[in-house]
């Protein structure tokens, strides 16, 4: 089942999440949400300077390719 939310509804959900809930959401599917964050920065931040600041603020993403 797919539920479609308006932009306002999505903002309201995100504004009412705790940091821990937000991190839990991101950790469920890291690749999907990294793409989502990058799309957000690309589409909603007009200033290249601000985009660069945001990108530098994120820690490097590390992936475990092989489980020893």
Secondary structure by P-SEA (a helix, b strand, c coil): cbbbbcaaaaaaaaaaccaaaaaaaaaccaaaaaaaaaaaaacccccaaaaaaaaaaccbbbbbcccc
